[in-house]
Amino acid sequence: MLTLQYSVEYMMKITKFNCVEMKHRGAEKVEEKTRNMTSAQELTFWQEQTKHLKRFQESKKQIQTGIDTHK
């Protein structure tokens, strides 16, 4: 979490945002993580990432609309 927080703070200080550069850095990180995976392992990796993304999106939606489903 510290790395994420540092990255967010760092990105907020940058005056120019290079979307293409950010995309390339993200692609490099994914490639590093999946480089030695079998096809089955990579499929599982992407399924898990999709679950995490959907949960994240849902939590953001709930915050924006003021809905708390954990009551």
Secondary structure as the mmCIF struct_conf table of DSSP 4:
data_model
#
loop_
_struct_conf.conf_type_id
_struct_conf.id
_struct_conf.beg_label_comp_id
_struct_conf.beg_label_asym_id
_struct_conf.beg_label_seq_id
_struct_conf.end_label_comp_id
_struct_conf.end_label_asym_id
_struct_conf.end_label_seq_id
HELX_RH_AL_P HELX_RH_AL_P1 LEU A 2 LYS A 13
BEND BEND1 THR A 15 LYS A 16
HELX_RH_AL_P HELX_RH_AL_P2 CYS A 19 THR A 34
TURN_TY1_P TURN_TY1_P1 ARG A 35 ASN A 36
HELX_RH_AL_P HELX_RH_AL_P3 SER A 39 THR A 65
TURN_TY1_P TURN_TY1_P2 GLY A 66 GLY A 66
TURN_TY1_P TURN_TY1_P3 THR A 69 HIS A 70
#
